[in-house]
Amino acid sequence: MTVDVLTHDEETASATPEAPAVATDEATTVTESASTSSEDPAPSASEDPAPAEPAAEEAPKPKRGRPKGAATASTAKKTRTVELILTVTGTADGEWQAELKNGSKWVAKGLEIPAAAVSRAAKELHSDLSGPIDEVINQAREAQAAKVAALEAELEKAKQALAELDA
């Protein structure tokens, strides 16, 4: 077994800019190897020899190109995602509006849309969406029906009052 030991002059020479620096791991390995070989010049066959440090330090270099085999990643193109934010708002009176935003840019703001279109769109998207939206639309429908009934009753009273004035 050959052991290279750095002398003091070689260590200071390696610190100068002309000579390459010695890594601390290599210096530690050399020192440990030197102390091992001075204590026991030839290890016996029953002892396990220490693993070779230079072989452990050399990691296999990655190969160029695409890796082959079953462990490779998918080569499919990544799909570009587009972030569109559609906000649909409704009032208790049954008025619905839509706003569309593409990233940070507004595409459309304050577009009035019919309640029936909102209901159809929600049913097309998902049943979990259509249930709550239909409840809101039904409440607005009931409120409008009550308003129509009240206005019809008021109209009937006004017609009777007009008829009494004409007679």
SVG drawing of the C-alpha trace seen along z (x, -y; Angstrom):
<svg xmlns="http://www.w3.org/2000/svg" viewBox="-122 -60 131 75">
<polyline fill="none" stroke="black" stroke-width="0.4" points="0.0,0.0 1.4,-3.3 0.8,-6.4 1.5,-9.9 2.3,-12.2 2.5,-16.0 5.4,-17.8 5.1,-21.3 6.8,-22.8 4.3,-21.1 1.3,-22.3 2.5,-25.9 3.2,-25.6 -0.3,-24.3 -1.6,-27.5 0.1,-29.7 -1.9,-30.7 0.3,-28.8 -0.3,-25.4 -3.7,-23.7 -5.2,-23.5 -5.5,-20.2 -9.1,-19.4 -9.5,-18.9 -11.1,-15.5 -8.1,-14.3 -5.7,-15.6 -7.7,-13.9 -7.8,-10.7 -4.0,-10.8 -3.4,-11.5 -5.6,-8.7 -4.1,-6.3 -0.6,-7.2 -1.4,-6.6 -3.0,-3.2 -0.1,-2.0 2.5,-3.1 0.8,-1.1 0.1,2.1 2.1,2.2 0.3,5.4 -3.2,6.1 -3.9,9.7 -6.3,11.7 -8.8,12.1 -9.3,8.3 -11.5,6.4 -9.3,4.0 -10.6,0.4 -12.6,-0.5 -10.6,-2.4 -11.4,-6.1 -10.6,-7.3 -13.0,-4.8 -15.8,-5.9 -15.2,-9.6 -15.5,-9.0 -19.2,-9.1 -20.2,-7.8 -20.5,-10.7 -23.9,-11.3 -24.3,-10.1 -25.1,-12.6 -28.4,-12.4 -31.8,-10.9 -31.7,-8.0 -33.1,-4.7 -35.3,-2.1 -38.4,-2.0 -37.2,-4.4 -37.2,-7.4 -39.5,-10.3 -42.3,-11.0 -41.2,-12.7 -44.7,-14.0 -45.0,-17.8 -46.1,-19.7 -49.5,-21.3 -49.6,-25.0 -52.3,-26.0 -54.4,-29.1 -55.8,-30.7 -59.3,-32.2 -61.4,-33.3 -65.1,-33.5 -67.1,-35.2 -70.9,-35.0 -72.8,-37.1 -76.5,-37.2 -78.9,-39.3 -82.0,-38.4 -84.0,-40.1 -82.7,-37.6 -80.3,-39.9 -77.1,-38.0 -73.7,-39.4 -70.6,-37.8 -66.9,-38.9 -64.0,-37.2 -60.4,-37.7 -57.4,-36.2 -54.4,-36.3 -54.4,-39.9 -56.2,-41.3 -60.0,-41.9 -61.6,-40.4 -65.2,-41.4 -66.8,-43.1 -70.4,-43.6 -72.1,-41.5 -75.7,-41.0 -76.8,-37.4 -80.2,-35.7 -80.9,-33.5 -81.9,-30.6 -78.4,-30.7 -76.8,-30.6 -78.9,-27.6 -78.1,-25.8 -74.3,-26.5 -74.3,-25.3 -76.0,-22.0 -73.5,-21.5 -70.5,-22.1 -71.4,-20.0 -74.4,-18.9 -72.8,-20.2 -72.9,-23.7 -76.4,-23.5 -78.1,-22.7 -77.2,-25.9 -77.6,-28.1 -81.0,-26.7 -82.0,-27.4 -81.0,-31.1 -82.9,-31.3 -86.0,-29.7 -86.0,-32.1 -85.7,-35.1 -88.5,-33.6 -90.7,-33.3 -89.9,-36.9 -90.7,-38.2 -94.0,-36.2 -95.0,-37.7 -94.1,-41.2 -96.2,-40.6 -99.2,-39.4 -98.9,-42.5 -98.7,-44.8 -101.7,-43.0 -103.7,-43.5 -102.8,-47.2 -103.7,-47.5 -107.1,-45.9 -107.8,-48.4 -106.8,-51.2 -109.2,-50.0 -112.0,-49.8 -111.3,-53.3 -111.3,-54.6 -114.6,-52.8 -116.3,-54.4 -115.1,-57.9 -116.5,-57.3 -119.9,-56.2"/>
</svg>
